[in-house]
Amino acid sequence: MLTSPHSQNNADTAAICHAAEYHSAALVRRKRLHPRELEDTRQELLVSLLECWPRFDSRLSKARTFADRVARTRVINLAKATSASRRGGGTTQVSLSEVEAAPWAATPPPGDPLLRRDVLRAVQNLSVQDQAICTQLALDNVSAAARCLGLSRAALRRRIVHIRTVFLDHGLRAYLEAA
């Protein structure tokens, strides 16, 4: 069962779960996605609902109405991303077989010749997906990178926060502040 510091009662939790189940199943049916996508879609909706829950005001609407609107909006964005990924999104795919081939790693930043090495070490500690995000962000802005990678902007921003944490752990605060 879901728990959130902003949930007022079990009815609110039930509304969140119902909205996520209903709208994720509808998206999988409507876009003819593989049944394995149902759980991923449901989790994506649950994350969005829990992120938006602090804005819920019981004086303005019922919990179920609020949850349905948030879930419906998120499903629309997921459906657009799915359609864009099926038609290629007007982007070209980037080979991620070599981190060294990434444009941000091609030349050392001016002023500190050791910075390139430090950045490469930090990137090597990232997952393959996060390395792909770094590569795409070197080529595009956040919106274009999200479309190309098939991620929502919210999901991409969460990954960027994680990447920044790894970079900070490697002592790359100056690199992040300059970017």
C-alpha beads as a LAMMPS data file, in Angstrom:
LAMMPS data file: protein, C-alpha beads

179 atoms
178 bonds

1 atom types
1 bond types

-500.0 500.0 xlo xhi
-500.0 500.0 ylo yhi
-500.0 500.0 zlo zhi

Masses

1 110.0

Atoms # bond

1 1 1 0.000 0.000 0.000
2 1 1 1.193 3.498 -0.800
3 1 1 1.994 5.899 1.959
4 1 1 2.734 9.554 1.552
5 1 1 3.180 12.317 4.078
6 1 1 0.551 14.251 2.144
7 1 1 -2.115 11.541 2.066
8 1 1 -5.069 12.404 4.228
9 1 1 -6.670 8.974 4.468
10 1 1 -7.009 5.571 2.861
11 1 1 -9.509 6.941 0.334
12 1 1 -6.779 9.223 -1.048
13 1 1 -4.396 6.283 -1.386
14 1 1 -7.131 4.251 -3.071
15 1 1 -7.769 7.121 -5.501
16 1 1 -4.069 7.266 -6.425
17 1 1 -3.884 3.504 -6.956
18 1 1 -7.120 3.425 -8.957
19 1 1 -6.018 6.269 -11.239
20 1 1 -2.638 4.658 -11.881
21 1 1 -4.163 1.230 -12.609
22 1 1 -6.965 2.510 -14.822
23 1 1 -4.959 4.976 -16.891
24 1 1 -1.913 2.724 -17.331
25 1 1 -4.106 -0.129 -18.583
26 1 1 -5.885 2.278 -20.940
27 1 1 -2.585 3.535 -22.350
28 1 1 -1.256 0.013 -22.916
29 1 1 -4.492 -0.922 -24.745
30 1 1 -4.727 2.304 -26.742
31 1 1 -1.099 2.348 -27.910
32 1 1 -0.930 -1.450 -28.323
33 1 1 2.072 -1.682 -26.061
34 1 1 3.507 -4.976 -24.918
35 1 1 1.844 -6.183 -21.704
36 1 1 5.240 -5.915 -19.954
37 1 1 4.907 -2.139 -20.331
38 1 1 1.876 -2.106 -18.041
39 1 1 3.904 -2.270 -14.821
40 1 1 6.403 0.372 -16.004
41 1 1 3.579 2.671 -17.036
42 1 1 1.759 2.138 -13.742
43 1 1 4.909 2.949 -11.775
44 1 1 5.523 6.070 -13.864
45 1 1 1.974 7.216 -13.110
46 1 1 2.350 6.462 -9.398
47 1 1 5.539 8.534 -9.245
48 1 1 3.816 11.426 -11.021
49 1 1 0.795 11.199 -8.745
50 1 1 2.910 11.167 -5.595
51 1 1 4.989 14.101 -6.858
52 1 1 1.826 16.131 -7.528
53 1 1 -0.028 15.093 -4.383
54 1 1 1.228 18.026 -2.244
55 1 1 -0.773 20.335 -4.559
56 1 1 -4.019 18.489 -3.802
57 1 1 -6.547 20.622 -1.959
58 1 1 -9.590 18.760 -0.685
59 1 1 -11.585 22.010 -0.650
60 1 1 -11.273 22.303 -4.453
61 1 1 -11.895 18.733 -5.597
62 1 1 -12.169 15.153 -4.510
63 1 1 -9.049 13.017 -4.338
64 1 1 -10.248 10.772 -7.155
65 1 1 -10.870 13.741 -9.478
66 1 1 -7.447 15.194 -8.771
67 1 1 -5.719 11.832 -9.247
68 1 1 -7.590 11.197 -12.515
69 1 1 -6.610 14.585 -13.920
70 1 1 -2.942 14.164 -13.008
71 1 1 -2.881 10.615 -14.384
72 1 1 -4.699 11.629 -17.580
73 1 1 -2.220 14.450 -18.215
74 1 1 0.720 12.133 -17.620
75 1 1 -0.766 9.470 -19.915
76 1 1 -1.125 12.049 -22.685
77 1 1 2.574 12.893 -22.356
78 1 1 3.528 9.205 -22.303
79 1 1 1.379 8.535 -25.377
80 1 1 3.064 11.385 -27.251
81 1 1 6.490 10.063 -26.277
82 1 1 5.515 6.555 -27.410
83 1 1 4.282 7.839 -30.753
84 1 1 7.414 9.934 -31.220
85 1 1 9.693 6.999 -30.429
86 1 1 7.845 4.766 -32.906
87 1 1 8.338 7.223 -35.736
88 1 1 11.888 8.085 -34.669
89 1 1 10.994 11.430 -33.116
90 1 1 12.789 13.250 -35.917
91 1 1 16.092 12.449 -34.261
92 1 1 19.024 10.275 -35.053
93 1 1 20.182 7.505 -32.781
94 1 1 23.597 7.929 -31.181
95 1 1 25.910 4.971 -30.706
96 1 1 26.743 4.544 -27.073
97 1 1 29.266 1.750 -27.399
98 1 1 32.139 4.014 -26.394
99 1 1 31.999 6.695 -23.731
100 1 1 35.189 8.090 -25.244
101 1 1 33.228 8.924 -28.409
102 1 1 30.960 11.307 -26.536
103 1 1 31.297 14.918 -27.732
104 1 1 31.712 16.250 -24.187
105 1 1 34.765 13.999 -23.763
106 1 1 36.453 14.920 -27.059
107 1 1 38.501 17.858 -25.820
108 1 1 39.570 18.848 -22.335
109 1 1 37.891 21.973 -21.017
110 1 1 40.199 24.991 -21.044
111 1 1 42.093 25.798 -17.885
112 1 1 42.386 22.336 -16.342
113 1 1 43.908 19.485 -18.369
114 1 1 43.001 16.953 -15.686
115 1 1 39.309 17.840 -15.773
116 1 1 38.612 15.632 -18.818
117 1 1 40.073 12.634 -17.008
118 1 1 38.024 13.368 -13.897
119 1 1 34.825 13.747 -15.919
120 1 1 35.489 10.454 -17.727
121 1 1 36.039 8.677 -14.405
122 1 1 32.765 10.045 -13.063
123 1 1 30.909 9.015 -16.230
124 1 1 32.352 5.505 -16.049
125 1 1 30.720 5.118 -12.627
126 1 1 27.310 5.830 -14.160
127 1 1 24.906 3.236 -15.500
128 1 1 24.730 2.744 -19.272
129 1 1 21.429 4.646 -19.308
130 1 1 22.976 7.607 -17.466
131 1 1 25.957 7.563 -19.827
132 1 1 23.462 7.725 -22.702
133 1 1 21.790 10.693 -21.029
134 1 1 25.147 12.502 -20.708
135 1 1 25.888 11.878 -24.373
136 1 1 22.468 13.079 -25.504
137 1 1 22.596 16.185 -23.302
138 1 1 25.927 17.090 -24.903
139 1 1 24.104 17.167 -28.241
140 1 1 20.656 18.548 -27.343
141 1 1 18.689 20.514 -24.802
142 1 1 16.647 18.706 -22.127
143 1 1 13.415 18.545 -24.149
144 1 1 15.081 17.186 -27.277
145 1 1 17.159 14.728 -25.239
146 1 1 14.028 13.467 -23.477
147 1 1 12.297 12.886 -26.825
148 1 1 15.314 11.111 -28.281
149 1 1 15.776 8.893 -25.241
150 1 1 12.069 8.134 -24.945
151 1 1 11.875 9.537 -21.409
152 1 1 9.565 12.075 -19.899
153 1 1 11.203 15.360 -18.985
154 1 1 10.418 14.657 -15.332
155 1 1 12.134 11.263 -15.510
156 1 1 15.090 12.819 -17.325
157 1 1 15.392 15.547 -14.707
158 1 1 15.396 12.912 -11.930
159 1 1 18.251 11.121 -13.712
160 1 1 20.120 14.431 -14.118
161 1 1 19.858 15.022 -10.353
162 1 1 21.414 11.589 -9.805
163 1 1 24.161 12.288 -12.377
164 1 1 24.948 15.608 -10.696
165 1 1 25.260 13.789 -7.363
166 1 1 27.789 11.366 -8.853
167 1 1 29.733 14.280 -10.346
168 1 1 29.718 16.083 -6.993
169 1 1 30.954 12.904 -5.276
170 1 1 33.886 12.958 -7.711
171 1 1 34.739 16.564 -6.810
172 1 1 33.434 18.105 -10.027
173 1 1 31.540 21.028 -8.502
174 1 1 33.512 23.529 -10.653
175 1 1 32.621 21.567 -13.796
176 1 1 28.918 21.607 -12.889
177 1 1 28.921 25.303 -12.028
178 1 1 30.590 26.159 -15.345
179 1 1 28.042 24.136 -17.353

Bonds

1 1 1 2
2 1 2 3
3 1 3 4
4 1 4 5
5 1 5 6
6 1 6 7
7 1 7 8
8 1 8 9
9 1 9 10
10 1 10 11
11 1 11 12
12 1 12 13
13 1 13 14
14 1 14 15
15 1 15 16
16 1 16 17
17 1 17 18
18 1 18 19
19 1 19 20
20 1 20 21
21 1 21 22
22 1 22 23
23 1 23 24
24 1 24 25
25 1 25 26
26 1 26 27
27 1 27 28
28 1 28 29
29 1 29 30
30 1 30 31
31 1 31 32
32 1 32 33
33 1 33 34
34 1 34 35
35 1 35 36
36 1 36 37
37 1 37 38
38 1 38 39
39 1 39 40
40 1 40 41
41 1 41 42
42 1 42 43
43 1 43 44
44 1 44 45
45 1 45 46
46 1 46 47
47 1 47 48
48 1 48 49
49 1 49 50
50 1 50 51
51 1 51 52
52 1 52 53
53 1 53 54
54 1 54 55
55 1 55 56
56 1 56 57
57 1 57 58
58 1 58 59
59 1 59 60
60 1 60 61
61 1 61 62
62 1 62 63
63 1 63 64
64 1 64 65
65 1 65 66
66 1 66 67
67 1 67 68
68 1 68 69
69 1 69 70
70 1 70 71
71 1 71 72
72 1 72 73
73 1 73 74
74 1 74 75
75 1 75 76
76 1 76 77
77 1 77 78
78 1 78 79
79 1 79 80
80 1 80 81
81 1 81 82
82 1 82 83
83 1 83 84
84 1 84 85
85 1 85 86
86 1 86 87
87 1 87 88
88 1 88 89
89 1 89 90
90 1 90 91
91 1 91 92
92 1 92 93
93 1 93 94
94 1 94 95
95 1 95 96
96 1 96 97
97 1 97 98
98 1 98 99
99 1 99 100
100 1 100 101
101 1 101 102
102 1 102 103
103 1 103 104
104 1 104 105
105 1 105 106
106 1 106 107
107 1 107 108
108 1 108 109
109 1 109 110
110 1 110 111
111 1 111 112
112 1 112 113
113 1 113 114
114 1 114 115
115 1 115 116
116 1 116 117
117 1 117 118
118 1 118 119
119 1 119 120
120 1 120 121
121 1 121 122
122 1 122 123
123 1 123 124
124 1 124 125
125 1 125 126
126 1 126 127
127 1 127 128
128 1 128 129
129 1 129 130
130 1 130 131
131 1 131 132
132 1 132 133
133 1 133 134
134 1 134 135
135 1 135 136
136 1 136 137
137 1 137 138
138 1 138 139
139 1 139 140
140 1 140 141
141 1 141 142
142 1 142 143
143 1 143 144
144 1 144 145
145 1 145 146
146 1 146 147
147 1 147 148
148 1 148 149
149 1 149 150
150 1 150 151
151 1 151 152
152 1 152 153
153 1 153 154
154 1 154 155
155 1 155 156
156 1 156 157
157 1 157 158
158 1 158 159
159 1 159 160
160 1 160 161
161 1 161 162
162 1 162 163
163 1 163 164
164 1 164 165
165 1 165 166
166 1 166 167
167 1 167 168
168 1 168 169
169 1 169 170
170 1 170 171
171 1 171 172
172 1 172 173
173 1 173 174
174 1 174 175
175 1 175 176
176 1 176 177
177 1 177 178
178 1 178 179
